């Protein structure tokens, strides 16, 4: 028999993956061109050409026994970490060095590493709904307690009054995700400043350390000139988790990093703990070839004009159908309000039109659905008439 903890996790497995698998089933019946799968945040823009060239050059230039072997440090290659640090310093005016960077198996691996390093059983981790549902599992992996802040469905900026009220002496960390999955909202500088002030006050009140963990896989996907604040500027105890899954369209390569600045309390001890956690969680070190690749592609970016066209077309189309949604500022998701309270029933109705959407309850926000627009432009264009038919069922438009 599997463990009791896993029994619960299997029973509540990812709704996103379940909908994706349903899409595969329907595609076999109706043909892929007649199924409109908006479930999975899998980039549909190819990696920059420089990525392929970097792979070829590295394989040609590097000693293969060294390249494919373990790294000397569980944190990764020192030259790669130094290159990442210098790139961040150039972009954000920081003062990081190689020691502040731990290369990780994507942002997800990084989050598990830092939570392993920080949490004691019963420690509380706060996050703001709607949020990436896997945070529940990541915190539960280390017997922590996830504390949700209810969603502000006006503009999806965090509810800071509720946040302040829910910080306790057991609060060990706060996870923020901006640009946000599933809403596409970017937390404003004003929001970040107020959040930092609240956390500073609570640290002083309780005599504890509260760590701000910034989960940033969508940092480079921001539209209309929107600025995404770099959080280490606003709060000393900030740790950044980053992934190249979206910025370089490399989700399957599982490569990212953690930033643990010197300003973090007991940073040397925490850096050491993160590196040990990287090993004992079974990652050992981030993929070596991909470390070398991203180091050569630090100035490369995915062409987000493709996503932007999808965003504009989908948003305008849904509004014209009569649906309500906040226009996303970043990432590649749109969070749409459902015309009935039970968004799971709405998702079932949408399936009649081969529209595959993810219920908002998966993200801690019922009454909404997430639509991932990292799909072919034609998929959006061809799906909009189906959305219009769906809207008519609910007498919208």
N, C-alpha and C positions, 0 to 999 in steps of 0.2 A: 504493500500500500504506500502511496505517496504521502508526504508530510501534510499535516493539517493546514499549515500555512499555504502550501501549494494547492491543496484542494480548493481553498477559497479563491486563489489567483486564477486557477483554471476555470472555475465557475464564472468568474468575472473577467474573462479574457478580453482583450482589446476589441472594442466595437469597430474601430477603424479597420483592423485586419479582417474582421468578420465581414464587413461590407465589401472590402476589396475582393475577398474570396467569392462573395456572392456575385460580384461583377464578372469574375472569370466564368462562373457557372452560366450566367445569363448570356454572356458573349458567345458561348458555344451553342446556345439555343437560337438567338436572334441575329448573331453576327456582331463582331466588335464595333462596326460602324453605327450600329443601332442601339448601343448601350452607352450611357453617359455617366462614366464612373468618376465622381468627384471625391472619392474617399481618402486616397493616400497622398501624403505630401512628398511624392517622388518627383524630383526635378525633371522637367521635360525639355530643358535647354541643355545641349551638350556642353561638356567641359571645354574651356578655352583650348585652342590648338596647342598653346604653349605647354599644356599639361602632358599631352602625348609626346611632344618633342622632348620634354624633360625626362620622361620615363626612358625613352630610347637613348638619350645622351648618358643618363646615369648608368644604365645597364652596360653601355659601351665603355664608360670611363672608370667605373668603380670596381674594386676588387670584390668579386661575387661572394667569396667566403666571408668577407667582412660585412658586406651589404646585407646579406641574408642571415647573419648571425645575431645573437643577442647584443643589445647595446651595453656599453660599459656601465651605464647608470640606468636604473629603471625609469628615470625621468626622460630618457631619450638622448639622442646625439647632442653634444654640447654646442657644436657649430650651428645646428638647426635651431636650438633654443635661443642662441645668441641672435640669430637672424630674425627670429620671431620677435624677440624683445626690442631689437633696433627698429623694426618696422612699426611696432606699436608706439615706441617713443617718438618716431617721426610723425605719426598720424595724430597722436593725442597729447603730446607734450609730457609724457610720463618719463620715468627714470628706471625702467626695468633692466635687469641683466639676465643672463642665461639661467642663473639659479632660481629666478622667480617664475620660470616656465617649466611645466611638466607636460610632456607630450602624452596624449591620451587616445583611447580607442573611441573617438568621436566625443561629442558633448555628453552623450548618455554615459559613456564610460567615465568621463571626467566627473560628472555629478555623483556617480556611485563612489568614486575614489574619495572625493572631498567629504561626502556624508559618512563614509566609513571612518575617515580620519577624525571627524568631529563628534559624532553622536554616541551618547550613552543611552542604554535602554530607557525609554520614557521621556527623552528630550523632545521638545516640540519644534516643529519646522512650519513656519507660516508661509502660505502662498495665496495669491489673489485669484479668485474665480472670475472669468473662466481661465483654466490653466491646462497645460499638457497633462493628460490623465496618468501618464507613467510616473509622475511625481509621487503618486500614492504608493506605487510598488517600490520605488527607489528608497523612500523614507522607511517603509515597512521592512525592507531588506535588512535594516540595521536596528530594528525594534524601536524606531522613533514614532512620533505621533504627528500626523499631518493636520494642521489647523487651517481651515479655509476661511478666507474673508469673502463675504457674499458679493455677488457681482453688482456693479453700478451699470445698469443697462441703458443709461442716458448717453454716456460717451466712453464707457469701459475704462476710464481712469480708475485707479484703486480707491476704495473707500478708506480714507486715512483715519477717520474718526473710529471706525470699527477696528481697524488695524491697531491703533493705540490701545484700545480697550482690551484687545485679546493678547497683547504681549504680557507674559508672566515670567516669574523667575526661572521657569523651565524652558523658556524660548531660547533655542541655541542658534537658529538660522532662519533666514527669510529668503525665499527663492522668488526672483522676478524674471520675467521673460518678455523682452521688448526689443524689436517688434514682436508682437504677441501671437502665439498660436493658441487659440483659434481665431482671434478677432482681427489681426493685422494692425491693431492700434499700437502706436509708439507712446510710451510714457513720457510726459512732458518734463522739461527741466524743473519746472515749478513743483511737479509731483515728486520728483527725485529729491529735491532739496528738502521738502517738507517731510518726506519719509526718513531721510537721514537725520533730521532734527529730532524726530520722534524716537528713533533708535538710539541716538546719543543720550537723550534724556532718560530713556529706560535703562540703558547700561549703567548710568550714574545712579539711578534710583535703586537698582537691584544689586549693583556691584558685580555684574556678570559681563561676559562678552557675547554680543549678538552679531553673528556673521551675515553679511548680505551676499548672497550667491546670485550672480547675474548670468543667466543662461542665454547665450547669444548666437545661436546658429543662424539667425536671420538678420544679423546686423547689417550686412551689405545690401539687403533687399529693402530699400526705402525709396519712396516715390515723392515727386513734386518738391524736391529739395528739403524734405523733412530731416531735421537733425536728430540723431539718436545719441543721447548723452552717454558719455563713457563714465561708468559709475565710480571708478576708483578716485575720480576727482572730487567726489561729494562726501564720501564716507570712508574712514580709514580701514575699517574691518571688512573690506570688499574683496571677494574672490570672483574671478571671471572664468566662465567655462565657454569655450568656443569650439565650433566645428566647421570644417571645410565642405560639409555635405551639400550645403546650399550655395555658398559663395563661389565654389568651383565645380558644383554639380558632381560631387563624389560621395554620395551617401553610402554606397556599398563598400567603399575603401576604408571606412571607419577611422578617420584621422581628425584629431583636434588637439586642444591643449587647455590646461588650467593656468591662470595667472594668480600667483599668491604674492602680493607686493610686500616690500619690507615694512610698510606702514601697518600691516596686519599684526595684531597682538601676538607675541611669541612666534613670529613668522618662521624663524629657522626650525623650530620644533614642528610647526605645522607642515612646512615643506618636506621635512624628513618623513613625517607621518604619511603624507600623500604619496611619496615615492614608495614607501613600504606597502601602502594600500594598493598601489598599482600592481605590485608583485603578488601579494597574497590573495587578491581577488581573482587572480589567474590571468590577468592581462599580460603580466611580466613587463612588456614594453609595447609602446605603440608600433604599428607596422613600419618596419625600417625603410622599405622602398618609398612608402608614401611620405614619411618624414622628409626624406631627401627631395621628393617631388615638390611638396608645398614650400620648402625653403627656396626653391628656384622660381616659384610662382607667386610670391607674396604680393606682387603688384598686379597680378591678373585678377579679373573679375568676370563672372557670368554676365552676359548681356541681358540686363533686366528689362530692356524695352519690350521684349517678348512678353514677359509677365505683365508689364504695365498695360499693353494692349488688351490682354485677357482681362485684366482688372477693370479697365474702363468699359469694355464691352459687356462683361457680366453684370457689373454694378448697374449700368444704365438700363440694361435689359430687364433686370429684376425689378427695378424701380418702376419701369413702364408697365410691368405685369401687375403692380400693386403691392409687391412685397416690401417689407421694411428692413433696412440694414444700415449699419454705419460703414461709410466708405473706408476701406482699409488703407492705412498709410504705409504699410510695409508687409513683409513676408509674402506668401501667396495663398492666403485664405480669406474667405469672406464669411462673416457670421450673420446669418439671416434669421430674423424673427419669424416664428411659425404662426399661422393664423389661428391655431388652436393651442391650448396649453400643453397637450400631450404631444411632444415633438417626435416621440417614437412611433406613434400612430401616423403622424404626418410623413415620416420616412417610409412607412409601409405603403402609404398612398402614392408617394413619389415613385416607388418601385413599379407601379402599374404602367408608368411612362418610361421605365428603364432609367430613371434618375436615381443615382446612388449617392446619398447624403449621409453625414454622420451626426447622430443626435447630440445636442448640446449637453445633455446630462453626462456624457462621457468626459466633459470638460468642467463639470461642476456648475453648469448653467442650463437648466431646463428651459424649454420654450423657444429654443434656437436650434439651428442646424449649421454645421460647418461645411463649406463648399471649397474644396481645394482646386484652385484654378491653374495649377501647374500642369496643364493638359494641352493638347493641340488646339489651336485657335478654332479650327473647324468643329471641334467637339463642343465648344461654347456656342458658336453660331447655330449649330444644328440642335443643341439642347434647348435654346431659348423658346422655340415654339412649344416644346413639351412643358416647360415651366409655365407658359401662358395657359395651356390646357389645364394644368394643375391649379393655377390661380383661379380659373373659372369655376372649378369645383367648390372653391371657398368664396365665390362671389367677390373676387378682388378685381381691381383694374377698372 
